[in-house]
Amino acid sequence: MTEIEMAGEWLRQAAKAVGEGRASLLLQGYPYTCFARIIESGSLELPPPFRECPPNWDLFWDVRVFGPKGEWHAWRDGAGRWWDRRYEAKESENEIHRRYVLWGTAVEVTSDVWSCCYEERGAEVWVPFEATGHRLPLRLKLKLLIDYEPETGMAGVVDAVMCDFDSKEIP
C-alpha cells in the first residue's frame, strides 16, 4: 500500500501497467459512479452522459484501473489522502473466480463505441466497448483473493480484483 497523488499521471501509469496503455476503470464518487477508459493517448475518456463533468478527485473515493495484466486500486481515506495497491495478474490456487452481473437486458451503442445497457425501468450502465451481439446481461470478471490466518489456519477473502468484462458473443 502506497500513498499517492490522484491525478492524470497516476491513471496513465496504472493503465500502462495493467493494460499496455489502454485500460478500463471503475470510478466511484460524486456526482457519478461509472466505468471509463484510458485511451492510447493516455487520456481519461468518460461515457457520453458524463463528458461535461470531468472528475473532481476531492469528490471521489475509489478508482479501479483494470486490464489483462492486473489491477491498480486507489481509495481515499477519511483524512482525504489517496492510497493504492497493485495486483499483477497471475494464476493461484488461493483465488476464486467470479462473474458478477451488470445491469441491462437491452443495449444501445453510441457512435464512439460506448454501449449503454439498460432496463425498462431506467437503470443503466455504460460500458467502454460495443456490446451489440453479446449475451445480456453483461458480466464483470473478478478474482476473490484468499489468505490464511497463521494462528488458526482459517481462510478468508482478503481482497477482490477486477479483471475484465465478460462479454461473450451470442453463438
C-alpha positions, 0 to 999 in steps of 0.5 A: 500500500502506497500513498499517492497523488490522484491525478492524470499521471497516476491513471496513465501509469496504472493503465500502462501497467495493467493494460499496455496503455489502454485500460478500463476503470471503475470510478466511484464518487460524486456526482457519478459512479461509472466505468471509463477508459484510458485511451492510447493517448493516455487520456481519461475518456468518460461515457457520453452522459458524463463528458461535461463533468470531468472528475473532481478527485476531492469528490471521489473515493475509489478508482479501479484501473483494470486490464489483462495484466492486473489491477491498480486500486486507489481509495481515499481515506477519511483524512482525504489522502489517496492510497493504492495497491497493485495486483499483477495478474497471475494464476493461484490456487488461493483465488476464486473466480467470479462473474458478477452481473451488470445491469441491462437486458437491452443495449444501445451503442453510441457512435464512439463505441460506448454501449449503454445497457439498460432496463425498462425501468431506467437503470443503466450502465455504460460500458467502454466497448460495443456490446451489440451481439453479446449475451445480456446481461453483461458480466464483470470478471473478478478474482476473490483473493484468499489468505490464511490466518497463521494462528488458526489456519482459517481462510478468508477473502482478503481482497477482490480484483477486477479483471475484465468484462465478460462479454461473450458473443451470442453463438 
